[in-house]
Amino acid sequence: MGTIRRQPPVQLFAAVTFNPAIEPEDVLKELEAHFGPVEEKSRKFEFDAFTDYYAEEMGVHLQKQFITFRELIAAEKLPGIKHLTNQIELRISGSEKRKVNIDPGYVSLSKVVLATTKDYSHRMYLGDGIFGDLHLVFTNKSFQIQPWTYPDYKQPWVIDFFNRLREAYRQKLGEYFQD
């Protein structure tokens, strides 16, 4: 029988997709009010180049950016964070159609997990109507895509971003266990 152990905290991040009609810095300020200071931001990129999934609801010329927060979180907080980001989306959009999509997730040493409301074969139920999508797996010294990995997460620079995030997280864990 395995020993049940307290799990280390994980690195929270958010993938923010936004309509050109909103100011991304307003979204960041809202997220910082709930999750603390932003630690790193990826470059912004054209989300429409990968999918038109949100076009009907959010419009076209969508931009996307990954952001990370300084503080680590307990992995079991992810469902509550997804509920909160859904509320933030509605508050910022101020209309029937969203102008921003905020997908929270976390990085651990072994994986990248996204929070979602949609069930699928590779998604584990986390509670409160939220599933964890095992999106990238760390093996052979890098995060690896899966058959279900979203196209924008397959870009080499995105994989590099998450590899750097994992390394920064690993260093934070060392400090966490020394305290």
Order of alpha helices (4+ residues) and beta strands (2+ residues): beta-alpha-beta-beta-alpha-beta-alpha-beta-beta-beta-beta-beta-alpha
